[in-house]
Amino acid sequence: MKLVVWNMEWLNDLVDSEAGALKPGDRNVRGPRLPWKNEGPSVAERIALLREELTDLDPDILLIIEGPDRTADMEILMASISEVRWFTHIQRSRFPSSPDNPRLSTSTQCVGIAVRTDRGTFADTHLTINDVEDPAAGLVHRATEPFFLDRGADRVPEWFRYERRPLWVTVHPAEGSDFNIMGVHLKSKGIFGAYEWSRWWQLADANCMRLLAQCRHMREAFLEVYLSDPAALPLIVAGDINDAVVPIAEDLQVRFFGAGVQQRADLSVQHLPCGGQILKQEGQTQQAHLGNHLAGCALAAGGDLNDAGRG
């Protein structure tokens, strides 16, 4: 069974939701473009490249990063880039802009999943889907609600949120035991504008602080609880954790965790192909990847994939 994590970039731009179809093929949209081109690629160019890459990757499970905000739109896209059968789900994500503002914004870059259903790899019920926005999802819902966190610098709790809710599904293979997948897309460190240098560093610092807060809260509020349950299913945590190298890593570890705290954010992690991260705990000292504050391990409980019959 092959699991592929792929940041497919701005898929929401490709579909006309009201028409229930792709946008015109000659329309320019956001997405990867050639260096010598000033405008974005066309819908037709994006579809052709997505189709080619999906064929090359040939996954059984596709974890989708930057998917659209509707499952129906993702179904249109999968039918446009593949001739085979897929079962698809997108985790919608809505979030408040401030602690005292009940109005919700909707993310246009959502996490989703597609499983290939024509190979006999999965049981008749391919997935059990948990809507993480729904309180009925339990712990994973509560852990991804907006939260206050004291970063340790001034003992003042600050308010944070997840702009993109994680995906949470249980996979049912045709052979072997079930397992869970958590798909994540955490805070980007990108700064998409021209700023005076000192202001640029302020924004970069703030973005990294928010990313670290999301990681730390996810570990403390969800994964440590999940890992403590001996009956929990094996767990794969993967996605776009945005933990590439940043030059203020050493400064961040002091300001985020506080001087003298034996916990360290090592930001010099190499990304896995397609932006995926499957993370492994590195001992009790917790001198670990930045993503370790999020994930802990790829197989969080209940054995490993080979033991469960899923190599």
Beta strands, then each sheet from edge to edge (+ up, - down):
strand 1: 3-7
strand 2: 15-16
strand 3: 21-22
strand 4: 61-67
strand 5: 86-91
strand 6: 94-96
strand 7: 104-106
strand 8: 110-116
strand 9: 122-129
strand 10: 147-149
strand 11: 158-160
strand 12: 167-173
strand 13: 179-185
strand 14: 235-240
strand 15: 264-266
strand 16: 287-289
sheet 1: 1+ 4+ 8- 5+
sheet 2: 2+ 3-
sheet 3: 6+ 7-
sheet 4: 9+ 12- 13+ 14+
sheet 5: 10+ 11-
sheet 6: 15+ 16+
end
